[in-house]
Amino acid sequence: APWGVKDYGFRVIIAPSYADIFYNNCFKNGILPATLSEEQVEELLQRNEKEEGYSLTVNLPNQTIADKQGLMFKFEIAPS
């Protein structure tokens, strides 16, 4: 459940898809459920495996996810 994820300090979840109830509950719990393609998620996972301390920056106004090496993916969030 999203509240459990929030308890561990996560503010964003990145995945190729979500169950509808989970997706909606993320917003209710202050978590951003960013949707990327399977290929994009796989690229992030591979980079995480290769680099210790790998981190991402999520820019909600611009709807982007980026790393320090210049990789950037766009995602869409419907306006509320």
C-alpha angles and dihedrals in degrees: 000000000000093000089061091052090049090052088062091054100256115147098174134039119197118200141137093245144357137203108257095243092048091048093051093043090054090064092046088055097045096255123132112225101203115192120212131166119271089251092053093048090049090052090053091048092050092050090048090054092051100045125054110222092018110175140181133212117217116202108194098186091053092034094228137136115203141171130210092260093065100261109144132179128186123222132182130230118184113236113255 
